[in-house]
């Protein structure tokens, strides 16, 4: 996959509920990563939590431009 970032030339709209609802990233040691983001002032839409039945950890946040982001750990094992 290739992600290309560029300067917006007009108003931006949030991604949640649109054709591209969100993007996701698999993160090693997600709990520590989320704590680091929180310490830097990042607010989570859904804070870090474990889903033991799936062997998965997950968190969601929205970046300053409205991109809804899913962070996971363990999804690569499913």
C-alpha positions in Angstrom: 0.0 0.0 0.0 1.2 3.5 -0.7 0.0 6.5 1.4 0.5 9.9 -0.2 0.1 13.0 2.0 -0.4 16.4 0.5 -1.5 19.9 1.6 -5.3 20.4 1.3 -6.3 23.1 -1.1 -9.7 23.6 0.5 -11.8 22.6 3.5 -11.4 19.0 4.6 -14.2 16.7 5.8 -13.9 13.9 8.4 -13.6 10.4 7.0 -15.9 8.7 9.5 -19.1 7.6 7.8 -17.8 8.4 4.3 -16.6 6.1 1.5 -13.2 5.8 3.3 -14.4 5.4 6.9 -11.0 4.9 8.5 -7.5 3.7 8.1 -5.8 1.1 10.3 -2.3 0.4 11.5 -0.9 -2.7 13.3 1.3 -1.5 16.1 3.7 -3.5 18.3 3.2 -2.9 22.0 0.0 -0.9 21.4 -0.6 -0.2 25.1 2.7 1.6 25.5 2.2 3.4 22.1 -1.2 4.7 23.3 0.2 5.9 26.6 2.9 7.8 24.7 0.2 9.4 22.4 -1.9 10.3 25.5 1.1 11.9 27.2 1.6 14.0 24.1 -2.1 15.2 24.3 -3.8 12.9 21.8 -7.4 12.2 22.7 -8.8 8.8 21.8 -12.3 8.2 20.5 -12.1 4.7 21.9 -9.1 4.2 24.3 -6.9 1.2 24.3 -8.6 -2.0 25.2 -8.0 -5.7 25.0 -10.4 -8.1 23.3 -9.3 -11.4 24.9 -11.7 -13.6 22.9 -9.9 -12.5 19.7 -6.4 -12.1 21.1 -6.6 -8.5 19.9 -6.0 -5.0 21.3 -7.5 -2.0 19.7 -7.9 1.8 20.0 -9.4 4.5 17.7 -8.5 8.2 17.4 -9.3 11.0 15.0 -6.4 13.1 13.7 -6.6 16.9 13.5 -7.7 16.7 9.8 -10.6 14.4 10.6 -9.1 11.1 9.6 -10.5 8.3 11.8 -7.6 5.9 12.7 -7.8 2.4 14.0 -4.7 1.0 15.9 -4.5 -2.7 16.5 -2.2 -5.3 17.9 -2.6 -9.0 17.2 -4.7 -8.6 14.0 -1.7 -10.0 12.0 -2.2 -13.3 14.0 -5.8 -13.8 13.0 
